[in-house]
Amino acid sequence: MKPFSTGGTYINFLTEEEGPERMEVALGRGRHRLSEVKAKWDPENVFRTNRNIKLA
């Protein structure tokens, strides 16, 4: 299936064992912006049960 893959990943399918590099692949260039938004709207990190986006 590799020839048909985009090379990316879905954040919903990441497991606890997968490292932070997989999170970077899933979020791409938007990771920094998501971090800023999370810092503004969720400064106490209430929404942290799934793969967490680190605060800016």
N, C-alpha and C positions, 0 to 999 in steps of 0.2 A: 504494500500500500504506500510505501514511501514516495514513489514517483507522483502520487496524487495528493500528497500532503503539502500544506502551506509552510510547514516547519514551526508553526506556532503552537500554542497550547491554550486550553480553556482553564481559567482560574478555578472554576467549580469542580474540576476533576483532579486538582492537586492534593496529594496526601501529606500527612505530617512528616513523613520521611524525606520528602523532596526538599532540596535546599533552596536558598533565596534566589539562586540564579534562575530557577524555573519560574518564580514569581515575576522576575524581571522580564522574562520572555513573554509571559502571559499579559502583562500590563503594558509593555513596550514604552514608548516615549511618554505616555500619559501618566506614568507612575509618579512623577514629581508633582504634577498637577493634582492628582488624587490625594497625595500626601498633604498638600496645602489645604485642600477642601476638607479633609478629615480633621486636620488640626483646628480649623475654624468651626466646624459644625459638630464635631465629636471630640472635644479636647480631653474628656475623661475616659475616652476609649471604651465606651459602653458597647459598641458594636464590634466585638473582638472574637466571637466564637468561631468564625471561619478563618481562612487564611487572612491574617491581619495585614493591613497597610500601615506601615510605620508613620507616625506623626512627623510633620515637617519640623 
